[in-house]
Amino acid sequence: MAATLELKYFNTFWLKKIKSITNIESVTPIVATNTAVNTASIDITDTTDKLKIGPGQTVTNLTNTTSFATGIVTVISRNNLNVIVSTPALSTTSSDQTAAASTTLTLITSNTDIKVGMSITGTGVTAGTYITAVVSVGTIFTLNQSATIGATETYTYTQSINITASDNLTFTGKAGLADIPQGFVSDNATDWYEEEARIRGGYNNTTVDFGVKAYLVEENPNQQHRIAALIYSGLYNSRTGVNNTNQFSVGTDITKSADPANGSIQRLYSEDSNLIIFQENKVSRALIDKDAIYSAEGAAAITSMPMVIGQIIPYAGEYGISTNPESFAVQGYRKYFTDRSRGAVLRLSRDGITEISSYGMHDFFRDQLSDINLIRAVGAWDNHTKNYIISLQKPDTVVDGVTTQNFKTLSFDEDVKGWTTFIDWQPSYGFSLNNLFYTFSIGINGALYQQHKGSYGKFDTTTFDSSVEIVLNSSPSVVKVFKTINYEGATGWELQSMVGSSGDVTLPIGVYQPQTTLAGLEGALFSNNFKKRENKYFANLINNSASTAGEIIFGNSMTGIKGFFSTVKMKINNSLPEHQTTKKELFSISAEVVESSY
């Protein structure tokens, strides 16, 4: 017969689907189909009685009544024809033999609780060892495999059921409350539903009587996706203990719709008494717990009204967050995000929406954000450097088994109103807390890292070199020869490349090497490294260009490189120990130039 149970669930309106539980007083024995030794898994024949087996029932072997030794074996779970049972009986004792590999176990003190099928664990015993026969009750036993049993060592014997295929089993009793309903496997033919009888599902609340209940069947159920609408729940008050956050009453007006023509709502941000709404093609704000009445002149008068979300007012400008809510970052009253549809990086502040990608990087962001391969635009505010970090990420490429990450990570500095640096690092997420900057890296087991801590140029677990690239362009209309280069800053910088507008290139110039001997000074004169004079570093430029048609003198036979301007890239190796803990600044770069002869 079916059992009637009190469902102990609070604050729920859902129907409870539970498994029918039957008390098994006397049933036809169920036949085992496997030999179950040193295991807790039993396979049974396919009969209708299988549906009566559930967690908490007691298992008895009618064929071999001593197969379970001491203790009660109970059902843990059932999955169709497989039953998992408990193995509760434990026993410990000491051996009485020298340490030697053997399949015989001899005990010092008799222990009649030890039965065939019990597993044995301890020093010198391989996993999966169990007792296969009793030679002398309580003292001498045979093992299924050889074990090195030590003299006076203590071993533990765990009850493992000992069932032979075709043994007759009975399952009696019913499940305890702890096993309802999670321990039961669904059988659609016998599942049944029980409706919550207590009002609002509260503990000890008033129950409704049994009888006919009115209900309405929706002949054509329809589903609607309101991608541009908001909905809010009941109140939450921690002081009074009111928590109605799971209540969405259809009898009250609890929705607010933005213009669906602007696309779906991608992100919400609450700021003071405003709710900022980011749609794909528009950014709007709505007052919280109040509304605004606008005069004929357009001035707004704030009024207090019983409204959760007031009128939705769009910000000026046809900008949105597209489908990249992960690009959002906030610091103070400034909000940063990207609009992929318009190829722009934006800042929302007190003066409205500003396109910060137009600060010298309009072409770059237009091309990057319009790339169809772009999959993520991760934004974060770095409170340590006071920069907005944006990482534009594309799928990795694999060539000849080598994986290459495709991304561009940049930082924007409000103090200079410009994009100050590229970063050789791909964050998955980032945030600031207590003036510290943290990032997650999915590629490194989802680990959390604190940045700007420890070695310079180190992000997550990788140390990168630092480089600075500038353009030298004095007298823009004159073709020049760049003869030398010098910089002001710390020791350790090297010239990685210098390319003139004519296509001429120079040899790289190594870092300054201090000399303490006369031979060293003489050798340094002919080395292609920076030299130091009056705390400035300088070097001659050696042309390394290939010959072109009509050239008579080229390459290192020439002094310097020609061109209207030249592009210089300076680099410092952050992997060197002396560079990891000492700041290496670069203040200025300049070159000696003369007017070209042509």
C-alpha positions as semicolon CSV with decimal commas, in nm:
position;residue;x (nm);y (nm);z (nm)
1;M;0,000;0,000;0,000
2;A;0,110;0,354;-0,057
3;A;0,250;0,546;0,236
4;T;0,117;0,890;0,333
5;L;0,400;1,128;0,419
6;E;0,414;1,484;0,553
7;L;0,626;1,683;0,305
8;K;0,868;1,893;0,507
9;Y;0,932;2,177;0,261
10;F;0,901;2,545;0,341
11;N;0,802;2,846;0,129
12;T;0,716;2,665;-0,192
13;F;0,421;2,651;-0,430
14;W;0,554;2,370;-0,644
15;L;0,389;2,033;-0,670
16;K;0,596;1,766;-0,505
17;K;0,683;1,467;-0,719
18;I;0,782;1,176;-0,498
19;K;0,826;0,803;-0,532
20;S;0,553;0,566;-0,415
21;I;0,685;0,387;-0,107
22;T;0,555;0,043;-0,015
23;N;0,596;-0,150;0,308
24;I;0,721;-0,495;0,213
25;E;0,593;-0,737;0,470
26;S;0,600;-1,058;0,277
27;V;0,699;-1,081;-0,087
28;T;0,814;-1,346;-0,328
29;P;1,195;-1,364;-0,293
30;I;1,386;-1,177;-0,563
31;V;1,665;-1,377;-0,724
32;A;2,015;-1,235;-0,750
33;T;2,176;-1,267;-1,093
34;N;2,540;-1,195;-1,002
35;T;2,798;-1,333;-0,765
36;A;2,853;-1,042;-0,525
37;V;3,167;-1,089;-0,318
38;N;3,377;-0,800;-0,185
39;T;3,130;-0,553;-0,334
40;A;2,818;-0,362;-0,237
41;S;2,643;-0,402;-0,574
42;I;2,370;-0,662;-0,634
43;D;2,202;-0,738;-0,967
44;I;1,847;-0,877;-0,950
45;T;1,601;-1,039;-1,188
46;D;1,354;-0,822;-1,375
47;T;1,021;-0,851;-1,193
48;T;0,747;-0,611;-1,094
49;D;0,866;-0,639;-0,734
50;K;1,176;-0,438;-0,825
51;L;0,959;-0,125;-0,800
52;K;0,910;-0,193;-0,429
53;I;1,282;-0,169;-0,354
54;G;1,401;0,163;-0,214
55;P;1,655;0,321;0,024
56;G;1,633;0,218;0,388
57;Q;1,496;-0,132;0,333
58;T;1,661;-0,431;0,502
59;V;1,816;-0,703;0,283
60;T;1,807;-1,071;0,386
61;N;1,961;-1,368;0,205
62;L;1,715;-1,659;0,239
63;T;1,945;-1,904;0,064
64;N;2,254;-1,835;0,275
65;T;2,145;-1,679;0,602
66;T;2,504;-1,629;0,726
67;S;2,630;-1,454;0,415
68;F;2,599;-1,111;0,572
69;A;2,778;-1,200;0,898
70;T;2,690;-0,952;1,174
71;G;2,513;-0,621;1,129
72;I;2,214;-0,517;0,921
73;V;2,252;-0,470;0,545
74;T;2,028;-0,194;0,407
75;V;1,952;-0,056;0,063
76;I;2,126;0,270;-0,027
77;S;1,986;0,317;-0,376
78;R;1,840;0,131;-0,675
79;N;1,887;0,196;-1,045
80;N;1,654;-0,034;-1,236
81;L;1,798;-0,385;-1,176
82;N;2,105;-0,279;-0,980
83;V;2,083;-0,237;-0,602
84;I;2,355;-0,074;-0,392
85;V;2,357;-0,184;-0,027
86;S;2,545;-0,088;0,287
87;T;2,822;-0,294;0,447
88;P;2,807;-0,197;0,816
89;A;2,990;-0,472;0,999
90;L;3,350;-0,393;1,104
91;S;3,595;-0,604;1,302
92;T;3,961;-0,562;1,397
93;T;4,214;-0,812;1,528
94;S;4,585;-0,899;1,519
95;S;4,763;-1,169;1,322
96;D;4,987;-1,439;1,472
97;Q;5,248;-1,509;1,207
98;T;5,573;-1,374;1,067
99;A;5,576;-1,131;0,779
100;A;5,558;-1,349;0,470
101;A;5,362;-1,355;0,146
102;S;5,079;-1,601;0,192
103;T;4,710;-1,661;0,121
104;T;4,657;-1,788;0,479
105;L;4,562;-1,561;0,769
106;T;4,608;-1,680;1,129
107;L;4,471;-1,478;1,423
108;I;4,611;-1,447;1,778
109;T;4,264;-1,420;1,931
110;S;3,960;-1,597;1,788
111;N;3,711;-1,368;1,615
112;T;3,391;-1,545;1,508
113;D;3,254;-1,224;1,350
114;I;3,487;-1,268;1,053
115;K;3,299;-1,434;0,766
116;V;3,355;-1,525;0,404
117;G;3,334;-1,222;0,177
118;M;3,469;-0,968;0,427
119;S;3,742;-0,744;0,283
120;I;4,070;-0,700;0,472
121;T;4,286;-0,387;0,490
122;G;4,613;-0,309;0,664
123;T;4,993;-0,320;0,625
124;G;5,110;-0,548;0,344
125;V;4,759;-0,612;0,209
126;T;4,683;-0,533;-0,155
127;A;4,357;-0,352;-0,232
128;G;4,074;-0,591;-0,321
129;T;4,181;-0,865;-0,080
130;Y;3,898;-1,054;0,089
131;I;3,829;-1,383;0,270
132;T;3,726;-1,674;0,048
133;A;3,708;-1,959;0,303
134;V;3,706;-2,031;0,675
135;V;3,962;-2,305;0,756
136;S;3,912;-2,291;1,133
137;V;3,622;-2,086;1,270
138;G;3,749;-1,764;1,421
139;T;4,122;-1,831;1,376
140;I;4,239;-1,947;1,031
141;F;4,113;-1,808;0,699
142;T;4,201;-1,827;0,330
143;L;4,245;-1,509;0,122
144;N;4,167;-1,457;-0,246
145;Q;4,521;-1,331;-0,315
146;S;4,860;-1,338;-0,149
147;A;4,928;-1,079;0,124
148;T;5,231;-1,006;0,340
149;I;5,077;-1,045;0,688
150;G;5,304;-0,920;0,965
151;A;5,325;-1,066;1,316
152;T;5,107;-0,880;1,572
153;E;4,993;-0,636;1,301
154;T;4,634;-0,513;1,339
155;Y;4,401;-0,552;1,040
156;T;4,049;-0,429;0,970
157;Y;3,776;-0,649;0,824
158;T;3,486;-0,480;0,649
159;Q;3,160;-0,660;0,581
160;S;3,119;-0,713;0,210
161;I;2,813;-0,909;0,109
162;N;2,864;-1,268;0,001
163;I;2,594;-1,351;-0,251
164;T;2,594;-1,620;-0,516
165;A;2,396;-1,595;-0,837
166;S;2,048;-1,749;-0,788
167;D;2,040;-1,671;-0,412
168;N;1,691;-1,568;-0,295
169;L;1,677;-1,221;-0,137
170;T;1,405;-1,031;0,046
171;F;1,375;-0,655;0,089
172;T;1,164;-0,545;0,386
173;G;1,075;-0,223;0,565
174;K;1,048;0,129;0,424
175;A;1,273;0,428;0,372
176;G;1,355;0,670;0,649
177;L;1,273;1,039;0,615
178;A;1,634;1,116;0,526
179;D;1,597;0,914;0,206
180;I;1,279;1,081;0,076
181;P;1,261;1,161;-0,209
182;Q;1,619;1,204;-0,331
183;G;1,711;0,837;-0,298
184;F;1,444;0,711;-0,537
185;V;1,484;0,657;-0,909
186;S;1,194;0,774;-1,124
187;D;0,962;0,503;-1,262
188;N;0,713;0,690;-1,476
189;A;0,456;0,413;-1,457
190;T;0,422;0,435;-1,080
191;D;0,521;0,794;-0,997
192;W;0,250;1,003;-0,847
193;Y;0,205;1,364;-0,749
194;E;0,112;1,508;-0,415
195;E;0,000;1,867;-0,387
196;E;0,110;2,085;-0,097
197;A;-0,185;2,096;0,143
198;R;-0,060;2,370;0,376
199;I;-0,128;2,731;0,283
200;R;0,184;2,891;0,130
201;G;0,378;2,577;0,216
202;G;0,458;2,709;0,562
203;Y;0,545;2,484;0,851
204;N;0,237;2,410;1,064
205;N;0,022;2,645;0,855
206;T;-0,349;2,584;0,802
207;T;-0,425;2,294;0,573
208;V;-0,688;2,290;0,301
209;D;-0,946;2,015;0,299
210;F;-0,951;1,736;0,044
211;G;-1,201;1,758;-0,237
212;V;-1,259;1,901;-0,584
213;K;-1,029;2,183;-0,686
214;A;-1,109;2,427;-0,965
215;Y;-0,846;2,465;-1,232
216;L;-0,815;2,605;-1,580
217;V;-0,660;2,420;-1,872
218;E;-0,481;2,638;-2,127
219;E;-0,561;2,481;-2,460
220;N;-0,281;2,656;-2,650
221;P;0,003;2,732;-2,409
222;N;0,229;3,005;-2,546
223;Q;0,572;3,118;-2,436
224;Q;0,685;3,478;-2,468
225;H;1,040;3,612;-2,442
226;R;1,037;3,973;-2,320
227;I;1,400;4,055;-2,380
228;A;1,354;4,427;-2,315
229;A;1,143;4,407;-1,997
230;L;1,219;4,414;-1,624
231;I;1,038;4,230;-1,345
232;Y;1,078;4,265;-0,970
233;S;0,980;4,047;-0,676
234;G;0,832;4,111;-0,335
235;L;1,005;4,299;-0,054
236;Y;1,307;4,197;0,149
237;N;1,362;4,355;0,490
238;S;1,641;4,214;0,705
239;R;1,527;4,406;1,013
240;T;1,174;4,270;1,020
241;G;1,253;3,929;0,873
242;V;1,035;3,983;0,566
243;N;1,169;3,793;0,266
244;N;0,936;3,786;-0,031
245;T;1,204;3,774;-0,298
246;N;1,056;3,451;-0,435
247;Q;0,712;3,604;-0,490
248;F;0,611;3,746;-0,827
249;S;0,246;3,826;-0,789
250;V;0,057;3,849;-1,118
251;G;-0,208;4,055;-0,944
252;T;0,020;4,360;-0,921
253;D;0,206;4,566;-1,179
254;I;0,559;4,433;-1,136
255;T;0,700;4,477;-1,487
256;K;0,860;4,767;-1,670
257;S;0,942;4,760;-2,040
258;A;1,216;4,942;-2,225
259;D;1,190;5,011;-2,597
260;P;1,228;4,668;-2,766
261;A;1,354;4,842;-3,082
262;N;1,681;4,902;-2,894
263;G;1,743;4,530;-2,848
264;S;1,764;4,312;-2,541
265;I;1,868;4,429;-2,195
266;Q;2,226;4,310;-2,142
267;R;2,317;4,464;-1,807
268;L;2,171;4,656;-1,514
269;Y;2,367;4,881;-1,279
270;S;2,226;5,053;-0,970
271;E;2,376;5,391;-0,885
272;D;2,236;5,589;-0,592
273;S;1,865;5,630;-0,673
274;N;1,901;5,544;-1,043
275;L;1,890;5,215;-1,228
276;I;2,108;5,228;-1,541
277;I;1,982;4,999;-1,818
278;F;2,222;4,882;-2,089
279;Q;2,050;4,755;-2,402
280;E;2,218;4,643;-2,721
281;N;2,161;4,979;-2,892
282;K;2,074;5,218;-2,611
283;V;2,168;5,320;-2,258
284;S;1,889;5,449;-2,033
285;R;1,823;5,529;-1,670
286;A;1,519;5,485;-1,450
287;L;1,442;5,632;-1,111
288;I;1,405;5,385;-0,823
289;D;1,114;5,424;-0,576
290;K;1,014;5,756;-0,732
291;D;0,917;5,913;-1,062
292;A;0,969;6,238;-1,247
293;I;0,709;6,476;-1,389
294;Y;0,837;6,681;-1,683
295;S;0,723;7,035;-1,754
296;A;0,660;7,181;-2,100
297;E;1,016;7,322;-2,093
298;G;1,160;6,974;-2,031
299;A;1,256;7,029;-1,667
300;A;1,202;6,731;-1,437
301;A;1,044;6,757;-1,094
302;I;1,113;6,453;-0,877
303;T;0,808;6,324;-0,696
304;S;0,776;6,049;-0,441
305;M;0,541;5,778;-0,562
306;P;0,473;5,414;-0,471
307;M;0,674;5,289;-0,769
308;V;0,967;5,052;-0,772
309;I;1,091;5,148;-1,120
310;G;1,002;5,491;-1,252
311;Q;1,002;5,629;-1,604
312;I;1,285;5,505;-1,831
313;I;1,483;5,800;-1,976
314;P;1,746;5,733;-2,248
315;Y;2,087;5,899;-2,249
316;A;2,175;6,113;-2,550
317;G;2,353;5,931;-2,830
318;E;2,281;5,618;-3,025
319;Y;2,509;5,391;-2,828
320;G;2,456;5,059;-2,650
321;I;2,658;4,773;-2,507
322;S;2,584;4,537;-2,801
323;T;2,610;4,178;-2,673
324;N;2,923;4,230;-2,465
325;P;2,811;4,297;-2,107
326;E;3,147;4,157;-1,993
327;S;3,311;4,479;-2,116
328;F;3,141;4,681;-1,840
329;A;3,357;4,830;-1,564
330;V;3,286;5,108;-1,316
331;Q;3,491;5,348;-1,107
332;G;3,319;5,620;-0,908
333;Y;3,067;5,786;-1,138
334;R;3,239;5,664;-1,456
335;K;3,110;5,356;-1,638
336;Y;3,311;5,202;-1,925
337;F;3,187;4,961;-2,191
338;T;3,217;4,874;-2,560
339;D;2,967;4,905;-2,844
340;R;3,073;4,648;-3,098
341;S;2,801;4,747;-3,345
342;R;2,947;5,096;-3,372
343;G;3,315;5,004;-3,324
344;A;3,352;5,222;-3,016
345;V;3,472;5,211;-2,657
346;L;3,256;5,438;-2,443
347;R;3,250;5,612;-2,106
348;L;2,925;5,707;-1,932
349;S;2,973;5,986;-1,680
350;R;2,803;6,298;-1,553
351;D;2,853;6,465;-1,892
352;G;2,681;6,178;-2,075
353;I;2,834;5,923;-2,309
354;T;3,183;5,992;-2,450
355;E;3,356;5,787;-2,719
356;I;3,699;5,736;-2,562
357;S;3,814;5,515;-2,850
358;S;3,837;5,834;-3,058
359;Y;4,137;5,945;-2,848
360;G;4,389;5,842;-3,113
361;M;4,259;5,483;-3,148
362;H;3,946;5,516;-3,361
363;D;4,078;5,311;-3,654
364;F;4,217;5,040;-3,429
365;F;3,894;4,978;-3,237
366;R;3,682;5,010;-3,550
367;D;3,875;4,725;-3,711
368;Q;3,903;4,509;-3,399
369;L;3,540;4,534;-3,287
370;S;3,407;4,472;-3,637
371;D;3,602;4,146;-3,669
372;I;3,351;3,860;-3,691
373;N;3,595;3,635;-3,505
374;L;3,578;3,848;-3,191
375;I;3,421;3,636;-2,916
376;R;3,471;3,842;-2,598
377;A;3,552;4,196;-2,491
378;V;3,655;4,171;-2,125
379;G;3,658;4,499;-1,934
380;A;3,789;4,573;-1,584
381;W;3,892;4,871;-1,373
382;D;4,246;4,855;-1,235
383;N;4,237;5,052;-0,911
384;H;4,615;5,018;-0,870
385;T;4,704;5,210;-1,187
386;K;4,368;5,394;-1,220
387;N;4,326;5,253;-1,572
388;Y;4,039;5,093;-1,762
389;I;4,154;4,758;-1,903
390;I;3,987;4,616;-2,214
391;S;4,084;4,280;-2,366
392;L;3,953;4,196;-2,716
393;Q;3,973;3,819;-2,752
394;K;3,943;3,587;-3,051
395;P;3,963;3,206;-3,077
396;D;4,308;3,049;-3,040
397;T;4,479;2,922;-3,352
398;V;4,672;2,594;-3,372
399;V;4,948;2,553;-3,632
400;D;5,167;2,240;-3,632
401;G;5,052;2,159;-3,281
402;V;5,146;2,504;-3,147
403;T;4,860;2,704;-2,990
404;T;4,867;3,081;-3,031
405;Q;4,637;3,312;-2,837
406;N;4,472;3,588;-3,042
407;F;4,394;3,893;-2,830
408;K;4,461;4,263;-2,783
409;T;4,468;4,399;-2,428
410;L;4,493;4,777;-2,376
411;S;4,468;5,026;-2,092
412;F;4,305;5,370;-2,091
413;D;4,430;5,643;-1,858
414;E;4,191;5,925;-1,763
415;D;4,479;6,154;-1,655
416;V;4,622;6,173;-2,009
417;K;4,290;6,095;-2,179
418;G;4,455;5,836;-2,397
419;W;4,540;5,471;-2,448
420;T;4,878;5,434;-2,284
421;T;4,989;5,075;-2,338
422;F;4,930;4,732;-2,488
423;I;4,958;4,440;-2,245
424;D;5,081;4,089;-2,338
425;W;4,825;3,918;-2,118
426;Q;4,473;3,780;-2,163
427;P;4,249;3,804;-1,855
428;S;3,926;3,608;-1,831
429;Y;3,772;3,843;-1,572
430;G;3,903;4,122;-1,352
431;F;3,798;4,341;-1,060
432;S;3,942;4,577;-0,800
433;L;3,904;4,540;-0,424
434;N;4,060;4,762;-0,155
435;N;4,289;4,929;-0,411
436;L;4,417;4,591;-0,531
437;F;4,359;4,448;-0,879
438;Y;4,263;4,081;-0,921
439;T;4,208;3,874;-1,234
440;F;4,088;3,525;-1,317
441;S;4,254;3,315;-1,582
442;I;4,041;3,030;-1,716
443;G;4,341;2,892;-1,903
444;I;4,524;2,832;-1,572
445;N;4,261;2,624;-1,390
446;G;4,045;2,930;-1,328
447;A;4,296;3,059;-1,072
448;L;4,265;3,401;-0,904
449;Y;4,571;3,628;-0,922
450;Q;4,664;3,957;-0,759
451;Q;4,837;4,180;-1,014
452;H;5,110;4,442;-0,957
453;K;5,263;4,224;-0,688
454;G;5,617;4,087;-0,701
455;S;5,815;4,098;-1,025
456;Y;5,777;4,372;-1,284
457;G;5,617;4,259;-1,610
458;K;5,465;3,948;-1,450
459;F;5,100;3,868;-1,514
460;D;4,953;3,552;-1,363
461;T;5,242;3,302;-1,396
462;T;5,421;3,450;-1,697
463;T;5,685;3,725;-1,708
464;F;5,681;3,945;-2,020
465;D;5,939;4,191;-2,155
466;S;5,846;4,560;-2,151
467;S;5,879;4,772;-2,465
468;V;5,820;5,133;-2,568
469;E;5,759;5,235;-2,930
470;I;5,782;5,598;-3,042
471;V;5,820;5,800;-3,364
472;L;6,111;6,045;-3,409
473;N;6,001;6,318;-3,650
474;S;6,185;6,647;-3,609
475;S;6,164;6,876;-3,917
476;P;5,888;6,665;-4,077
477;S;5,937;6,801;-4,430
478;V;6,311;6,732;-4,446
479;V;6,471;6,402;-4,548
480;K;6,717;6,328;-4,269
481;V;6,993;6,091;-4,175
482;F;6,955;5,953;-3,823
483;K;7,316;5,909;-3,706
484;T;7,296;5,830;-3,332
485;I;7,038;5,752;-3,070
486;N;7,035;5,828;-2,698
487;Y;6,798;5,793;-2,409
488;E;6,757;5,913;-2,052
489;G;6,650;5,657;-1,796
490;A;6,768;5,351;-1,611
491;T;7,031;5,099;-1,715
492;G;6,895;4,792;-1,893
493;W;6,715;4,933;-2,196
494;E;6,815;4,813;-2,542
495;L;6,720;4,915;-2,896
496;Q;6,516;4,633;-3,040
497;S;6,450;4,795;-3,378
498;M;6,465;5,129;-3,560
499;V;6,308;5,166;-3,904
500;G;6,319;5,476;-4,121
501;S;6,035;5,590;-4,346
502;S;6,256;5,501;-4,642
503;G;6,266;5,137;-4,530
504;D;6,618;5,154;-4,387
505;V;6,670;4,953;-4,068
506;T;6,945;4,951;-3,808
507;L;7,120;4,675;-3,619
508;P;6,983;4,618;-3,267
509;I;7,179;4,789;-2,991
510;G;7,250;4,600;-2,669
511;V;7,227;4,720;-2,310
512;Y;7,500;4,926;-2,148
513;Q;7,774;4,710;-1,995
514;P;7,978;4,886;-1,724
515;Q;8,354;4,826;-1,753
516;T;8,610;4,832;-1,472
517;T;8,930;4,749;-1,662
518;L;9,126;4,917;-1,942
519;A;9,083;4,613;-2,168
520;G;8,712;4,622;-2,105
521;L;8,691;4,990;-2,191
522;E;8,883;4,934;-2,514
523;G;8,659;4,644;-2,613
524;A;8,343;4,842;-2,536
525;L;8,443;5,105;-2,792
526;F;8,387;4,855;-3,073
527;S;8,080;4,676;-2,929
528;N;7,733;4,756;-3,053
529;N;7,602;4,848;-2,707
530;F;7,485;5,168;-2,544
531;K;7,758;5,378;-2,383
532;K;7,706;5,592;-2,076
533;R;7,811;5,955;-2,046
534;E;7,685;6,203;-1,788
535;N;7,401;5,969;-1,692
536;K;7,280;5,950;-2,052
537;Y;7,305;5,647;-2,279
538;F;7,399;5,682;-2,647
539;A;7,508;5,466;-2,942
540;N;7,591;5,501;-3,310
541;L;7,333;5,369;-3,554
542;I;7,463;5,100;-3,791
543;N;7,263;5,055;-4,110
544;N;7,148;4,698;-4,169
545;S;6,938;4,751;-4,484
546;A;6,946;4,519;-4,781
547;S;7,064;4,664;-5,113
548;T;6,812;4,801;-5,361
549;A;6,843;4,861;-5,735
550;G;7,088;5,141;-5,815
551;E;7,248;5,161;-5,467
552;I;7,626;5,177;-5,458
553;I;7,677;5,213;-5,084
554;F;7,440;5,039;-4,850
555;G;7,419;4,844;-4,524
556;N;7,690;4,894;-4,262
557;S;7,898;5,091;-4,512
558;M;7,662;5,381;-4,443
559;T;7,618;5,597;-4,137
560;G;7,272;5,579;-3,986
561;I;6,943;5,550;-4,172
562;K;6,750;5,790;-4,398
563;G;6,391;5,903;-4,395
564;F;6,143;6,174;-4,305
565;F;6,087;5,998;-3,973
566;S;6,186;5,676;-3,795
567;T;6,004;5,434;-3,567
568;V;6,200;5,333;-3,257
569;K;6,126;5,036;-3,031
570;M;6,308;5,011;-2,697
571;K;6,289;4,697;-2,485
572;I;6,388;4,577;-2,140
573;N;6,426;4,212;-2,036
574;N;6,211;4,159;-1,726
575;S;6,320;3,799;-1,681
576;L;6,661;3,910;-1,548
577;P;6,672;3,897;-1,165
578;E;6,800;4,254;-1,132
579;H;6,508;4,381;-1,343
580;Q;6,230;4,198;-1,155
581;T;6,241;4,402;-0,835
582;T;6,388;4,735;-0,953
583;K;6,185;4,989;-1,148
584;K;6,347;5,064;-1,485
585;E;6,216;5,398;-1,607
586;L;6,257;5,554;-1,952
587;F;6,222;5,933;-1,961
588;S;6,314;6,040;-2,314
589;I;6,453;5,916;-2,647
590;S;6,622;6,136;-2,905
591;A;6,850;6,110;-3,208
592;E;7,119;6,320;-3,378
593;V;7,009;6,396;-3,733
594;V;7,158;6,580;-4,030
595;E;6,992;6,685;-4,352
596;S;7,030;6,422;-4,622
597;S;7,237;6,497;-4,929
598;Y;6,947;6,416;-5,157
